[in-house]
Amino acid sequence: MATWPYYTEPTHDRGTFANDANNKARDTSISSAESRLIVDAVDRIFLLEPQKHPLVALLTNVGKVPDGKGWTGSSLMKSSTGNPEFTWWEDYYGGRYAKVSGTVAVGDTTVNVVGAGSSSGAIFTGGDIVKNQRTGENFYVTSITSNALTVTRSLGTTAAAAMADGDGLFIVGNVNEENAGARNVNTTRSSKQSNYTQIFRTTIAVSGTEKAAKLYGGPDLPYLRAKKGTEHALDIERAFWWGEKSTDTSGTQGHARRCTGGVHEFILSNNAYVQNQGGILTAPDFNTFLREGFTYGANTKTLFCGGLILQAINEFARGQIQMRPLEKSYGMQIGTYVTAFGTVNLIHNPLFVEDYAGYAYLLDLDCFKYRYMDGRDTTLRTNIQAPDIDGQVDEYLTECGLQRIQAAKCALLKGVTG
């Protein structure tokens, strides 16, 4: 059985950036210790190793196609914002399902309802025809007071029957008499939602001598730009999964410090479907998850998987998963699993390890967008060192956040064990 970590962490050279001996800028003594003493990165850092940060790669590169040198076209899931708190509005169709609260005798004309939010009676309107799924009876709603419906029983051929606590009630339509006036209005209100952009910074520093030195493997500065570019994208990827929306002014200078909210918080805080497996994932369990996860939204969704979940799916869906060619998959492996509920694009997220190896997020990608502050999308800022420094300091800087809409279209599977 494999154990974590798979590798021994290499030596880190870490320190504060200051003009003193502790700043840990790379110099020729470090290159000598690496036995290296004897490709300039582009600012599109998300394209360096997209399989390591698949959510960010998909959101920033969907709509682009490779031309042999890079990517062309424009992203469909990326847009700028002029405000660090970007907003949107969400609305839903009126509900159609509730449950009986308490018991209702055959002759009763009052039905109390629950199960459709804090004001379950609000989904009903005078004139609605409602079916009790268990008894088959249709009844007619004449008026509503809070969560109590005044009804006319047995509208149709099925006789009235006693209703039990928890019986499912479905609004199947409405009926109106001839020459009647308009029905009462019943609309839902949209709600304002928001998230923040977060400032991500990754610094690179080399001495002037190190920059000029001849090294095995090539010059140090371009190598570090490529390496730190990927690490910068990984920081954003982690925030997009596990960040929590917050803002405060408790920093040393008293300025605003904002964190963008991620997918995990979005699903848990909006009562989206969560399946806590608490054991091995079986085919029936996975079908239950897909059934609930495809209740709302698109017929094609993307499942970002930890290794334990992908391993289980590979076992019970053997021969049913098709792999897409890499050049059509934005530089990453994507498996396609066609089910009766919808098509599932399977992506292994290498960040889902250890405690998250048994996690998977089923996302409708139409719910998400990469938002960046105007003029502050990912940029490699070069030569930002003080004028008297005999070396070079570069920095990757991004101010971006995750737009998240309608969590009910997404789902979380967790607690899967090997």
C-alpha positions in Angstrom: 0.0 0.0 0.0 1.4 3.4 -1.0 2.0 5.9 1.7 2.4 9.7 1.6 4.5 11.5 0.9 5.7 9.8 -2.2 9.0 11.9 -2.2 11.3 13.5 0.3 10.9 17.3 0.2 14.1 18.9 -1.2 16.1 21.6 0.6 14.3 25.0 0.6 16.1 28.4 0.5 13.5 30.7 2.1 13.9 34.1 3.7 12.6 37.6 3.9 13.2 39.9 1.1 15.5 42.6 2.5 18.9 44.0 1.7 20.7 41.8 4.2 22.3 38.4 4.5 19.0 36.7 5.3 17.0 37.5 2.2 17.9 34.1 0.5 18.3 35.5 -3.0 19.8 32.7 -5.1 23.5 33.3 -5.7 26.4 31.3 -7.2 27.0 29.4 -3.9 23.6 27.8 -4.2 24.3 26.8 -7.8 27.6 25.4 -6.7 25.9 23.4 -4.0 23.6 22.0 -6.7 26.6 21.1 -8.9 25.3 23.2 -11.7 27.9 26.0 -12.0 30.3 25.7 -15.1 13.6 29.8 -21.9 12.3 32.7 -20.9 8.7 32.2 -19.5 5.7 33.9 -21.1 3.1 35.6 -19.0 0.5 32.9 -20.0 1.7 30.9 -17.0 -1.5 28.8 -16.9 -0.4 27.0 -20.0 2.9 25.8 -18.5 1.5 22.6 -16.8 -2.3 22.7 -17.0 -2.7 19.2 -15.7 -1.5 20.4 -12.3 -4.1 23.1 -12.0 -7.1 21.9 -14.1 -9.8 24.2 -12.9 -7.8 27.4 -13.5 -6.7 26.0 -16.9 -10.2 25.2 -18.0 -11.6 28.5 -16.9 -8.9 30.6 -18.5 -8.3 28.5 -21.7 -11.7 27.2 -22.8 -12.4 28.5 -26.3 -8.7 28.5 -27.2 -7.1 26.1 -29.6 -3.4 25.2 -30.0 -1.5 26.4 -33.1 1.7 24.5 -32.4 3.4 27.2 -30.5 0.7 28.3 -28.0 -3.0 28.9 -27.8 -5.2 31.2 -29.8 -8.7 32.4 -29.4 -10.4 33.9 -26.4 -11.6 32.4 -23.2 -15.4 31.9 -22.7 -15.1 31.7 -18.9 -12.9 34.7 -18.1 -13.7 38.4 -17.8 -12.4 41.5 -16.1 -14.0 43.5 -13.3 -13.5 47.1 -12.3 -14.4 46.4 -8.6 -12.5 44.0 -6.2 -16.0 42.9 -5.1 -17.7 41.6 -8.2 -21.4 40.9 -8.1 -24.2 39.0 -9.9 -27.8 38.2 -9.3 -29.4 34.8 -9.0 -33.0 33.7 -9.4 -34.8 30.4 -9.5 -38.1 29.1 -10.9 -40.9 28.8 -8.3 -40.9 25.5 -6.5 -43.3 22.7 -7.4 -42.8 20.2 -4.6 -43.7 20.2 -0.8 -44.7 17.8 1.8 -47.7 17.3 4.1 -47.1 18.5 7.7 -49.1 16.4 10.2 -52.1 14.3 9.2 -55.2 15.3 7.1 -58.4 13.4 7.5 -60.6 12.6 4.5 -63.0 15.5 5.1 -60.4 18.1 6.1 -60.0 21.1 3.9 -56.9 22.5 5.4 -53.5 21.1 4.4 -50.3 22.3 6.2 -47.1 22.0 4.2 -43.4 21.9 4.8 -40.3 21.0 2.7 -40.2 23.9 0.4 -38.0 26.3 2.3 -38.8 28.4 5.4 -42.1 29.6 3.8 -43.3 26.5 2.1 -46.8 27.8 1.4 -45.3 30.6 -0.7 -44.9 28.3 -3.7 -48.6 27.8 -4.0 -51.2 30.1 -5.7 -54.9 30.0 -5.6 -56.1 27.9 -8.5 -53.2 25.4 -8.3 -54.0 21.7 -8.8 -51.9 19.6 -6.4 -51.4 15.8 -6.5 -50.7 13.7 -3.4 -48.2 11.2 -4.8 -49.0 8.4 -2.3 -52.8 8.5 -2.5 -53.1 9.7 -6.1 -55.7 12.4 -5.1 -55.8 15.7 -6.9 -57.0 18.7 -4.9 -57.6 22.4 -5.7 -56.0 25.3 -3.8 -58.6 28.0 -3.0 -56.4 30.2 -0.7 -53.2 30.2 1.3 -52.5 31.5 4.8 -48.8 31.2 5.7 -48.1 27.5 5.3 -51.7 26.4 5.5 -53.6 25.6 2.3 -57.4 25.9 2.1 -58.3 23.3 -0.5 -61.2 21.6 -2.4 -60.7 17.8 -2.1 -60.9 15.2 -4.8 -60.6 17.2 -8.0 -61.1 14.3 -10.5 -61.7 10.6 -10.4 -59.5 9.6 -7.5 -61.4 9.8 -4.2 -60.2 11.8 -1.2 -58.1 9.8 1.2 -56.4 10.5 4.5 -53.0 12.2 4.1 -50.1 11.1 6.2 -47.3 13.3 7.6 -44.5 13.6 4.9 -46.7 12.7 1.9 -45.2 14.3 -1.3 -47.3 17.1 -2.9 -46.7 18.1 -6.5 -48.2 21.2 -8.2 -49.3 19.7 -11.6 -50.8 22.9 -13.1 -53.7 25.3 -12.5 -57.3 25.5 -13.5 -59.4 28.6 -14.1 -63.1 29.1 -14.6 -64.5 30.7 -17.8 -64.6 34.5 -18.0 -62.4 34.8 -14.8 -60.0 37.6 -14.1 -56.3 37.2 -14.0 -54.7 34.9 -11.4 -52.8 36.2 -8.4 -49.2 37.1 -9.1 -46.6 34.7 -7.6 -43.0 35.5 -8.5 -39.6 34.9 -6.9 -37.1 37.7 -6.1 -33.6 37.6 -7.5 -30.8 37.8 -4.9 -27.5 39.7 -5.1 -24.4 37.5 -4.8 -20.7 38.5 -4.8 -17.1 37.4 -4.3 -13.8 39.1 -4.0 -10.7 39.3 -6.1 -7.6 38.2 -4.2 -4.0 39.4 -4.8 -1.6 36.6 -5.5 2.2 37.4 -5.6 5.2 35.1 -6.3 8.7 36.5 -6.1 11.9 35.5 -7.9 15.3 36.9 -7.0 18.8 36.2 -8.3 22.1 38.0 -7.9 23.8 39.7 -10.8 26.6 37.1 -10.8 24.1 34.2 -10.7 22.3 35.8 -13.7 25.5 36.0 -15.7 26.9 32.5 -14.7 27.1 29.6 -17.1 24.9 26.8 -15.6 24.2 23.2 -16.5 20.5 23.2 -17.5 20.6 26.7 -18.7 20.3 30.2 -17.1 18.8 30.3 -13.7 16.4 33.2 -14.2 14.3 31.7 -17.1 14.2 28.4 -15.2 12.9 30.1 -12.1 10.3 32.0 -14.1 8.9 28.8 -15.5 9.0 27.0 -12.1 7.5 29.9 -10.1 4.9 30.5 -12.8 3.5 27.1 -12.3 3.6 27.5 -8.5 1.8 30.8 -8.9 -1.0 29.1 -10.8 -1.2 26.3 -8.2 -1.8 29.0 -5.5 -4.7 30.3 -7.5 -6.0 26.8 -8.1 -6.0 25.9 -4.4 -7.8 29.2 -3.5 -10.4 28.4 -6.2 -11.1 25.1 -4.5 -10.7 25.8 -0.8 -10.7 29.6 -0.3 -13.3 31.2 1.8 -14.7 34.7 1.0 -13.5 37.3 3.5 -12.1 40.8 3.8 -10.3 42.5 6.7 -8.0 45.5 7.4 -5.9 43.8 10.1 -2.7 43.9 8.1 0.4 45.9 9.1 -0.6 48.9 6.9 -4.4 48.7 7.6 -5.3 48.3 4.0 -8.0 45.9 2.7 -6.9 42.2 2.4 -9.4 40.1 0.5 -9.8 36.4 0.0 -11.8 34.9 -2.8 -14.3 32.1 -2.0 -13.8 28.7 -3.6 -15.8 25.8 -4.8 -15.9 23.9 -1.5 -17.4 26.8 0.4 -19.8 27.5 -2.4 -21.3 24.0 -2.3 -21.5 23.6 1.5 -22.9 27.1 2.2 -25.6 26.9 -0.4 -27.1 23.5 0.5 -26.0 21.8 -2.8 -26.0 18.0 -2.8 -23.2 16.4 -0.6 -22.8 12.7 -0.4 -20.6 11.6 2.5 -19.6 8.0 1.4 -17.8 7.0 4.5 -16.3 3.9 2.8 -15.6 2.3 -0.5 -17.3 3.7 -3.5 -19.5 1.2 -5.4 -21.3 1.5 -8.7 -24.8 1.9 -7.0 -23.4 4.6 -4.7 -21.9 6.5 -7.6 -25.2 6.2 -9.5 -27.0 7.8 -6.6 -24.4 10.6 -6.6 -24.9 11.2 -10.3 -28.7 11.1 -10.0 -28.7 13.8 -7.5 -25.9 15.8 -9.1 -27.6 16.0 -12.4 -30.9 17.2 -11.0 -30.3 20.7 -12.2 -28.0 22.2 -14.8 -26.3 21.0 -18.0 -26.4 17.4 -19.3 -22.6 17.5 -19.4 -20.6 18.1 -16.2 -17.0 17.8 -15.1 -16.0 15.6 -12.2 -12.7 16.7 -10.6 -11.5 13.6 -8.8 -9.0 12.6 -6.1 -7.1 9.4 -6.8 -9.2 7.1 -4.6 -12.4 8.1 -6.5 -10.9 7.8 -9.9 -9.5 4.4 -9.0 -13.0 3.2 -8.0 -14.6 4.6 -11.2 -11.9 2.9 -13.3 -12.9 -0.4 -11.7 -16.7 -0.4 -12.1 -16.7 1.6 -15.3 -14.0 -0.4 -17.0 -14.3 -0.2 -20.8 -16.9 2.6 -20.6 -14.5 5.5 -20.2 -13.2 7.1 -23.4 -10.1 9.3 -23.2 -10.0 12.5 -25.3 -6.9 13.3 -27.4 -4.6 15.6 -25.4 -4.5 18.3 -28.1 -8.3 18.7 -27.8 -8.2 18.7 -24.0 -6.3 21.8 -23.1 -3.2 19.9 -22.3 -4.7 17.5 -19.8 -6.1 14.0 -19.6 -9.9 14.1 -19.8 -12.0 10.9 -19.6 -15.6 10.8 -20.9 -18.1 8.6 -19.1 -21.6 8.5 -20.6 -24.4 7.6 -18.2 -28.2 7.7 -18.3 -28.1 10.9 -16.2 -25.7 12.8 -18.4 -22.1 12.8 -19.7 -19.4 13.1 -17.1 -16.0 14.5 -18.0 -13.5 12.9 -15.6 -10.4 14.9 -14.6 -7.8 13.8 -12.0 -6.8 16.8 -9.9 -3.3 16.1 -8.5 -4.0 18.5 -5.6 -6.6 16.2 -4.2 -4.2 14.0 -2.1 -4.1 12.7 1.5 -7.2 13.9 3.2 -8.7 15.0 -0.1 -7.9 11.9 -2.1 -11.5 10.7 -1.4 -13.1 13.9 -2.7 -14.7 14.7 -6.0 -16.5 17.8 -7.1 -19.2 17.5 -9.9 -19.3 20.9 -11.5 -21.4 22.5 -14.1 -18.7 24.7 -15.6 -21.4 27.2 -16.8 -21.6 28.2 -13.1 -18.0 29.5 -12.9 -16.0 32.3 -14.3 -12.5 33.5 -13.8 -12.7 37.2 -12.9 -9.7 39.5 -12.8 -9.2 43.2 -12.0 -8.8 45.4 -15.0 -5.2 45.5 -16.0 -4.2 43.0 -13.2 -4.5 39.6 -14.8 -1.4 37.5 -14.5 1.6 39.5 -15.3 5.4 38.9 -14.9 6.7 42.1 -13.4 10.5 42.3 -14.1 13.3 44.3 -12.5 11.3 45.5 -9.5 14.3 45.5 -7.2 15.7 48.6 -5.5 18.1 50.6 -7.7 21.1 49.7 -5.6 20.6 45.9 -5.7 23.2 44.0 -7.7 20.8 41.4 -9.0 17.3 41.1 -10.3 13.9 40.6 -8.7 10.9 39.6 -10.7 7.3 38.9 -9.5 4.3 37.2 -10.8 1.2 39.2 -9.8 -2.5 38.3 -10.3 -5.6 39.9 -8.8 -8.4 37.5 -9.5 -11.4 35.7 -8.0 -13.9 33.0 -8.8 -17.4 33.8 -9.8 -19.8 31.1 -8.6 -23.5 30.9 -9.6 -26.3 28.5 -8.6 -24.6 25.9 -6.4 -27.6 23.5 -6.9 -26.2 22.6 -10.3 -23.1 21.2 -8.6 -22.4 18.4 -6.0 -19.7 17.1 -3.7 -18.7 13.4 -3.1 -16.4 12.9 -0.1 -15.3 10.3 2.4 -14.4 7.7 -0.1 -11.8 5.2 1.2 -9.6 2.7 -0.5 
